[in-house]
Amino acid sequence: MKNNMGLIDKGIRILIAALVIVLYFTNVISGILAIILLIFAGIFILTSFLSFCPLYLPFGINTRSKK
């Protein structure tokens, strides 16, 4: 598993996940939509901490800076 996510990509994913969590706990979103968005938020947080997105592999995407 090779890292393929850059710092900006990880930050954006964490911000989106945090926004979804805040919207859920303030009852702005609810029901099936909330469950689906919370699952995606969990995936965003997990992939951010791992610095690896499996969906990037088939498309050859790499947002990590080359040093």
Backbone hydrogen bonds, N-H to C=O, Kabsch-Sander energy under -0.5 kcal/mol:
donor,donor_aa,acceptor,acceptor_aa,energy
4,N,51,S,-1.8
5,M,51,S,-1.1
10,K,6,G,-2.3
11,G,7,L,-2.3
12,I,8,I,-2.5
13,R,9,D,-2.0
14,I,10,K,-2.3
15,L,11,G,-2.3
16,I,12,I,-2.4
17,A,13,R,-2.3
18,A,14,I,-2.6
19,L,15,L,-2.4
20,V,16,I,-2.3
21,I,17,A,-2.3
22,V,18,A,-2.5
23,L,19,L,-2.6
24,Y,20,V,-2.1
25,F,21,I,-2.4
26,T,22,V,-1.5
27,N,24,Y,-1.5
28,V,23,L,-2.4
29,I,23,L,-1.3
33,L,30,S,-0.6
34,A,30,S,-0.7
35,I,31,G,-1.9
36,I,32,I,-2.6
37,L,33,L,-2.6
38,L,34,A,-2.5
39,I,35,I,-2.0
40,F,36,I,-2.2
41,A,37,L,-2.4
42,G,38,L,-2.2
43,I,39,I,-2.2
44,F,40,F,-2.7
45,I,41,A,-2.4
46,L,42,G,-2.5
47,T,43,I,-2.8
48,S,44,F,-1.8
49,F,45,I,-2.2
50,L,46,L,-1.8
51,S,47,T,-1.2
52,F,47,T,-1.3
56,Y,53,C,-1.4
57,L,53,C,-0.6
57,L,54,P,-0.6
59,F,55,L,-0.6
60,G,56,Y,-0.9
60,G,57,L,-1.1
61,I,56,Y,-2.1
63,T,4,N,-2.0
67,K,65,S,-0.7
